[in-house]
Amino acid sequence: FNVPPMFGDFEAQRHWMEITIHLPISQWYFYDLEYWGLDYPPLTAYHSWLLGKIGSFINPAWFALVDSRGYEDQLLKVYMRATVLVSEYLTYIPAAIILNRAIASHRGVPKWESTIALIAILMQPSTILIDYAHFQYNTVMLGFVLGSLASIIAGRHLWACILFVASLCFKQMALYYVPAIAAYLMGISLAPRPSLSRFTVIAAVTLLSFAIMFAPLVLGSLYDAHRAISPTPGLKTPLPPLLVSYLPISPSPDSFFYSALLQLTQSIHRIFPFARGIFEDKVANFWCALHTFHKLTPYSKPMVQQISLLITLASILPASMLISTFPRRELVPWAMASSAWGFFMCSFQVHEKSVLLPLLPMTVMLGADGGLGSEMRAWIGWANMLGVWTLFPLLKRDELRVPYAVLSLLWAYLLGLPPTSWSLYLGPQPKNGGLRPATRVLHVGFYVVMIAWDGLEAFVKTPNGKPDLWVVLNVLVGAAGFGICYLWCTWQLILKSGILDEHFRFRARVEAGQTKKKQ
């Protein structure tokens, strides 16, 4: 807030409400792209239009075209934060409750355990801090994802397609889940025997859902073209590269479908910002950590993009293959978590807040059978505490030290995690289901490092010439931890798929035979 000339993410959300209520729909993805140009899918734009219309009834000055830039009236802040709350109550919270109950009934989880898990999901500190403090509407997208997952658990696959398309059309970050969801839907179309009709219906509903989501944008652009309204009046905006260089045809600007094609290609160009760097700011993933030791700037962007694509495909391949081979609904959250971690660690143009995506399906599994047991609670809790810790450099810019500390400690207290309680790691372990010594050493080591880093960042200045030292250490520790999270989620998917059952049975027979020989 109050930092010109861009004023932060709060201003971005407000600005999109400003332009969507004042400009023709054909200009939404073209208008003043240097100042928070719209770069999310059309469902976000429609959402901004609705909230902007409602806010304009209260105070038109909040969203006056151009004149409202940097407007940060206290009542406007109240209104904007209220829109986050209402949007969450209409999407995220109902979907979380429905999914939690669906998992509990499917796996026979006691009600009190599922209730604790639900509270943990709704109080996830990273999500609250990003949406309410840093200011985003991620819970709308995540709510659609949870609704899609709940539909999968309930066996309503067409509704799952519709809701997942809605999540993609609200924020493109939902692409992190696409490999897992698509592989699962492919798997149920092929097993136990191939069903062309099921595959056709799923594909048709998915395509129809996308068409409906983009229809207002396309039809609006055609109507504007009919009224001779230019999408770029007086602006020297270049045509989208997808329209100029990659289409097999070169449509004439005078053709009927040119305006619709222009809107589609421009929106896609804005949604997928390949012109930017491989990571944004300092984010705790593979590329930013690598850049610390080996600078990536000498390499061309196309080369880095291609390498990033190959590594990302390799990272999501295990989850995709397993969930398509063993398409069981209880495995889908694990496949989603593995796929999302792969994207977060290896893909192009990753933002710090994208860590919300792999954390969500992991946190959901607190409500599964054994989710509050020692191992699951330790790993899922550690991933969440590490996730919110890596967000601190972003939150610090918005002066959110106190909310960061309060929400993190409150969530840790709820689940009995460090630093509020060390009994999970240092207390006596049950004979069955306790934590392995390696897990205890690993997690305690990370917790100690995170606590020490918080103290250093708060009270010790960085050495001269190294102003980003604490942030770089945060990135390196976070990237290492997230890599371990990816491996753990993938291992859980492998174990729960049953692919190693025969191997374990063989080992048990061998060990039993060796025991008999000794006797």
ROLO-837580 format. One record per residue (C-alpha): x, y, z; residue in three letters. Coordinates in steps of 0.5 Angstrom, whole numbers, padded with zeros to 4 digits, always signed. Layout:
XYZALA/...
This chain:
+0000+0000+0000PHE/+0002+0007-0001ASN/+0008+0006-0005VAL/+0007+0009-0012PRO/+0007+0008-0018PRO/+0004+0001-0018MET/+0002+0001-0010PHE/+0002-0007-0010GLY/-0003-0012-0011ASP/-0009-0009-0008PHE/-0009-0003-0013GLU/-0008-0009-0018ALA/-0015-0012-0016GLN/-0018-0005-0015ARG/-0015-0003-0022HIS/-0018-0009-0026TRP/-0025-0007-0023MET/-0024+0000-0025GLU/-0023-0002-0033ILE/-0028-0008-0033THR/-0034-0003-0031ILE/-0032+0003-0035HIS/-0029+0000-0042LEU/-0032-0004-0047PRO/-0030-0012-0046ILE/-0026-0012-0053SER/-0021-0007-0049GLN/-0020-0011-0043TRP/-0014-0015-0045TYR/-0011-0009-0049PHE/-0012-0003-0044TYR/-0005+0000-0041ASP/-0001-0006-0040LEU/+0004-0003-0037GLU/+0000-0001-0031TYR/-0003-0007-0028TRP/-0005-0010-0035GLY/-0011-0015-0034LEU/-0007-0022-0034ASP/-0012-0027-0031TYR/-0017-0031-0035PRO/-0024-0028-0037PRO/-0027-0031-0030LEU/-0023-0026-0026THR/-0025-0021-0031ALA/-0032-0022-0030TYR/-0031-0023-0022HIS/-0028-0016-0022SER/-0034-0013-0027TRP/-0039-0015-0022LEU/-0035-0013-0015LEU/-0033-0006-0019GLY/-0041-0005-0021LYS/-0043-0006-0013ILE/-0037-0002-0011GLY/-0039+0004-0015SER/-0046+0004-0012PHE/-0043+0005-0006ILE/-0038+0010-0008ASN/-0036+0012-0015PRO/-0030+0015-0014ALA/-0027+0008-0012TRP/-0027+0006-0019PHE/-0027+0012-0023ALA/-0023+0011-0029LEU/-0016+0014-0029VAL/-0017+0018-0023ASP/-0018+0013-0018SER/-0011+0010-0019ARG/-0007+0009-0012GLY/-0014+0011-0009TYR/-0013+0008-0002GLU/-0019+0010+0002ASP/-0020+0006+0009GLN/-0028+0005+0007LEU/-0025+0002+0000LEU/-0020-0002+0004LYS/-0026-0005+0008VAL/-0030-0006+0002TYR/-0025-0010-0002MET/-0023-0014+0004ARG/-0031-0016+0005ALA/-0031-0018-0002THR/-0025-0023-0001VAL/-0029-0025+0005LEU/-0036-0026+0001VAL/-0032-0029-0005SER/-0029-0034+0000GLU/-0036-0036+0004TYR/-0039-0037-0003LEU/-0034-0042-0006THR/-0028-0044-0002TYR/-0031-0045+0005ILE/-0037-0049+0002PRO/-0033-0053-0002ALA/-0028-0055+0004ALA/-0034-0057+0008ILE/-0037-0062+0003ILE/-0030-0065+0001LEU/-0028-0066+0008ASN/-0035-0070+0009ARG/-0034-0074+0003ALA/-0027-0076+0005ILE/-0029-0078+0012ALA/-0035-0082+0009SER/-0031-0085+0004HIS/-0026-0087+0009ARG/-0030-0088+0015GLY/-0026-0082+0019VAL/-0029-0080+0026PRO/-0033-0074+0026LYS/-0029-0070+0031TRP/-0022-0072+0027GLU/-0025-0069+0021SER/-0028-0063+0024THR/-0021-0062+0027ILE/-0018-0063+0020ALA/-0023-0058+0017LEU/-0021-0053+0022ILE/-0014-0054+0020ALA/-0016-0053+0012ILE/-0020-0047+0013LEU/-0014-0043+0018MET/-0009-0045+0013GLN/-0004-0039+0015PRO/-0001-0038+0008SER/-0008-0038+0004THR/-0011-0033+0009ILE/-0004-0028+0009LEU/-0004-0028+0002ILE/-0012-0027+0000ASP/-0013-0022+0006TYR/-0007-0019+0007ALA/-0003-0019+0001HIS/-0009-0019-0002PHE/-0011-0024-0008GLN/-0018-0028-0009TYR/-0014-0035-0009ASN/-0019-0038-0005THR/-0024-0037-0011VAL/-0020-0041-0015MET/-0018-0046-0010LEU/-0025-0047-0008GLY/-0027-0049-0015PHE/-0021-0054-0015VAL/-0024-0057-0008LEU/-0031-0057-0011GLY/-0028-0061-0017SER/-0024-0066-0012LEU/-0031-0067-0008ALA/-0034-0069-0014SER/-0029-0074-0016ILE/-0029-0077-0009ILE/-0037-0077-0010ALA/-0036-0080-0017GLY/-0039-0074-0021ARG/-0034-0074-0026HIS/-0038-0069-0030LEU/-0039-0064-0025TRP/-0031-0065-0023ALA/-0030-0063-0030CYS/-0034-0056-0030ILE/-0032-0054-0023LEU/-0024-0055-0025PHE/-0025-0051-0032VAL/-0028-0046-0028ALA/-0022-0046-0023SER/-0017-0045-0030LEU/-0022-0040-0032CYS/-0021-0036-0026PHE/-0013-0037-0025LYS/-0009-0040-0030GLN/-0005-0043-0023MET/-0010-0049-0023ALA/-0006-0051-0029LEU/-0001-0054-0024TYR/-0007-0060-0022TYR/-0008-0061-0030VAL/-0004-0067-0031PRO/-0007-0071-0025ALA/-0014-0069-0026ILE/-0013-0071-0034ALA/-0009-0077-0032ALA/-0015-0079-0027TYR/-0020-0078-0032LEU/-0016-0082-0038MET/-0015-0087-0033GLY/-0023-0088-0031ILE/-0024-0088-0039SER/-0020-0094-0040LEU/-0020-0098-0034ALA/-0023-0103-0032PRO/-0024-0103-0039ARG/-0024-0098-0045PRO/-0030-0094-0045SER/-0031-0089-0051LEU/-0037-0086-0049SER/-0035-0084-0042ARG/-0029-0081-0045PHE/-0033-0077-0051THR/-0038-0074-0046VAL/-0032-0072-0041ILE/-0028-0069-0047ALA/-0035-0065-0049ALA/-0037-0063-0043VAL/-0030-0060-0042THR/-0030-0056-0048LEU/-0037-0054-0047LEU/-0035-0051-0041SER/-0029-0047-0044PHE/-0033-0045-0049ALA/-0038-0042-0044ILE/-0033-0039-0040MET/-0030-0035-0046PHE/-0037-0034-0049ALA/-0038-0027-0046PRO/-0031-0024-0048LEU/-0032-0027-0055VAL/-0039-0025-0057LEU/-0037-0018-0053GLY/-0031-0017-0058SER/-0036-0019-0064LEU/-0041-0014-0062TYR/-0036-0008-0061ASP/-0033-0010-0068ALA/-0040-0009-0070HIS/-0041-0002-0067ARG/-0034+0000-0070ALA/-0030+0000-0063ILE/-0023-0001-0063SER/-0020-0006-0058PRO/-0014-0001-0058THR/-0016+0006-0059PRO/-0010+0011-0059GLY/-0006+0006-0057LEU/+0001+0003-0060LYS/-0001-0004-0057THR/+0003-0010-0061PRO/-0001-0015-0064LEU/-0001-0022-0060PRO/+0005-0026-0062PRO/+0000-0032-0063LEU/-0004-0029-0068LEU/+0002-0026-0072VAL/+0007-0032-0072SER/+0004-0038-0070TYR/-0003-0039-0073LEU/-0003-0043-0080PRO/-0007-0037-0083ILE/-0006-0030-0083SER/-0014-0027-0082PRO/-0016-0021-0085SER/-0017-0015-0080PRO/-0024-0014-0084ASP/-0026-0021-0083SER/-0032-0023-0079PHE/-0028-0027-0074PHE/-0022-0023-0074TYR/-0024-0019-0067SER/-0026-0026-0064ALA/-0019-0029-0066LEU/-0016-0022-0064LEU/-0019-0023-0057GLN/-0017-0030-0056LEU/-0010-0030-0058THR/-0009-0023-0054GLN/-0012-0026-0047SER/-0008-0032-0048ILE/-0002-0028-0049HIS/-0003-0024-0043ARG/-0005-0030-0039ILE/+0002-0034-0040PHE/+0007-0029-0040PRO/+0013-0032-0043PHE/+0016-0026-0044ALA/+0018-0025-0037ARG/+0023-0029-0033GLY/+0024-0036-0031ILE/+0022-0034-0024PHE/+0019-0027-0021GLU/+0023-0024-0015ASP/+0026-0029-0011LYS/+0022-0035-0010VAL/+0024-0042-0006ALA/+0024-0047-0012ASN/+0030-0050-0016PHE/+0031-0045-0021TRP/+0032-0039-0016CYS/+0036-0043-0012ALA/+0040-0045-0018LEU/+0041-0038-0020HIS/+0044-0037-0014THR/+0050-0041-0015PHE/+0050-0041-0023HIS/+0047-0035-0026LYS/+0042-0036-0032LEU/+0042-0029-0035THR/+0047-0031-0040PRO/+0042-0036-0043TYR/+0037-0034-0048SER/+0029-0034-0046LYS/+0027-0040-0051PRO/+0033-0044-0049MET/+0031-0043-0041VAL/+0024-0044-0043GLN/+0025-0051-0047GLN/+0030-0054-0041ILE/+0024-0052-0036SER/+0019-0055-0040LEU/+0023-0062-0040LEU/+0025-0062-0033ILE/+0017-0060-0031THR/+0015-0066-0035LEU/+0020-0071-0032ALA/+0017-0068-0025SER/+0010-0069-0026ILE/+0011-0076-0030LEU/+0011-0080-0024PRO/+0004-0078-0021ALA/+0001-0078-0028SER/+0003-0085-0030MET/+0001-0088-0023LEU/-0006-0084-0023ILE/-0008-0086-0030SER/-0006-0093-0028THR/-0009-0094-0022PHE/-0015-0089-0022PRO/-0017-0089-0015ARG/-0021-0083-0012ARG/-0017-0083-0006GLU/-0011-0083-0010LEU/-0012-0076-0013VAL/-0010-0071-0008PRO/-0003-0075-0007TRP/-0003-0074-0015ALA/-0005-0067-0015MET/+0000-0065-0009ALA/+0006-0069-0013SER/+0004-0065-0020SER/+0003-0059-0016ALA/+0010-0059-0013TRP/+0013-0061-0019GLY/+0010-0055-0023PHE/+0012-0050-0017PHE/+0019-0053-0017MET/+0021-0053-0024CYS/+0016-0049-0029SER/+0017-0043-0032PHE/+0015-0036-0029GLN/+0013-0038-0022VAL/+0011-0033-0016HIS/+0012-0034-0009GLU/+0004-0035-0008LYS/+0004-0041-0012SER/+0006-0045-0006VAL/-0001-0045-0004LEU/-0003-0050-0010LEU/+0001-0056-0007PRO/+0000-0054+0000LEU/-0008-0055-0001LEU/-0008-0062-0003PRO/-0003-0064+0002MET/-0007-0060+0008THR/-0014-0064+0005VAL/-0011-0070+0007MET/-0011-0069+0014LEU/-0018-0071+0014GLY/-0017-0078+0011ALA/-0016-0084+0015ASP/-0010-0083+0019GLY/-0009-0076+0017GLY/-0008-0073+0024LEU/-0003-0079+0026GLY/+0004-0078+0028SER/+0007-0079+0021GLU/+0002-0075+0017MET/+0001-0069+0022ARG/+0008-0068+0022ALA/+0010-0068+0014TRP/+0003-0064+0012ILE/+0004-0059+0018GLY/+0012-0058+0017TRP/+0010-0057+0009ALA/+0005-0052+0011ASN/+0010-0048+0016MET/+0016-0048+0011LEU/+0011-0045+0006GLY/+0009-0040+0010VAL/+0016-0038+0012TRP/+0018-0038+0005THR/+0012-0033+0004LEU/+0015-0028+0009PHE/+0020-0024+0005PRO/+0013-0022+0001LEU/+0009-0021+0007LEU/+0014-0016+0010LYS/+0014-0012+0004ARG/+0006-0010+0006ASP/+0009-0010+0013GLU/+0005-0016+0016LEU/+0010-0019+0021ARG/+0005-0019+0026VAL/-0001-0023+0022PRO/+0005-0027+0020TYR/+0007-0029+0027ALA/+0000-0030+0030VAL/-0003-0034+0024LEU/+0003-0039+0024SER/+0004-0040+0031LEU/-0004-0041+0032LEU/-0004-0046+0026TRP/+0002-0049+0030ALA/-0001-0049+0036TYR/-0008-0053+0033LEU/-0004-0058+0030LEU/+0001-0059+0036GLY/+0007-0057+0032LEU/+0014-0053+0033PRO/+0015-0048+0036PRO/+0009-0048+0040THR/+0010-0056+0042SER/+0016-0060+0040TRP/+0013-0067+0043SER/+0011-0070+0037LEU/+0019-0070+0035TYR/+0022-0070+0042LEU/+0017-0074+0046GLY/+0016-0081+0047PRO/+0014-0085+0040GLN/+0009-0090+0040PRO/+0011-0097+0038LYS/+0006-0097+0032ASN/+0006-0091+0028GLY/+0011-0087+0031GLY/+0016-0082+0027LEU/+0022-0085+0024ARG/+0029-0082+0027PRO/+0031-0079+0020ALA/+0024-0076+0020THR/+0025-0073+0027ARG/+0032-0070+0025VAL/+0030-0068+0019LEU/+0024-0064+0021HIS/+0027-0061+0027VAL/+0033-0059+0024GLY/+0029-0055+0019PHE/+0025-0052+0025TYR/+0031-0050+0028VAL/+0034-0046+0022VAL/+0027-0043+0021MET/+0027-0040+0028ILE/+0034-0038+0027ALA/+0033-0035+0021TRP/+0027-0031+0024ASP/+0031-0028+0029GLY/+0037-0026+0025LEU/+0032-0023+0020GLU/+0029-0019+0025ALA/+0035-0017+0029PHE/+0041-0017+0025VAL/+0043-0013+0019LYS/+0046-0016+0013THR/+0053-0015+0011PRO/+0055-0009+0007ASN/+0054-0011-0001GLY/+0050-0017+0001LYS/+0043-0014+0002PRO/+0039-0020+0000ASP/+0043-0025+0004LEU/+0037-0027+0009TRP/+0032-0027+0003VAL/+0037-0032-0001VAL/+0038-0036+0005LEU/+0030-0037+0006ASN/+0030-0039-0002VAL/+0035-0044-0001LEU/+0033-0047+0005VAL/+0025-0047+0002GLY/+0027-0050-0004ALA/+0031-0056-0001ALA/+0025-0057+0004GLY/+0020-0057-0002PHE/+0024-0061-0006GLY/+0023-0066+0000ILE/+0016-0065+0000CYS/+0015-0067-0007TYR/+0019-0073-0006LEU/+0015-0075+0000TRP/+0008-0074-0004CYS/+0010-0078-0010THR/+0013-0083-0005TRP/+0006-0083-0001GLN/+0002-0084-0008LEU/+0007-0090-0010ILE/+0006-0093-0003LEU/-0002-0092-0003LYS/-0003-0094-0011SER/-0001-0101-0009GLY/+0005-0102-0014ILE/+0010-0104-0009LEU/+0005-0109-0005ASP/+0008-0115-0009GLU/+0015-0113-0007HIS/+0013-0112+0000PHE/+0010-0119+0000ARG/+0016-0122-0003PHE/+0021-0119+0002ARG/+0016-0121+0008ALA/+0017-0128+0005ARG/+0024-0128+0005VAL/+0025-0125+0012GLU/+0020-0131+0015ALA/+0024-0136+0011GLY/+0031-0133+0014GLN/+0028-0133+0021THR/+0026-0140+0020LYS/+0033-0143+0018LYS/+0036-0139+0024LYS/+0031-0143+0029GLN/
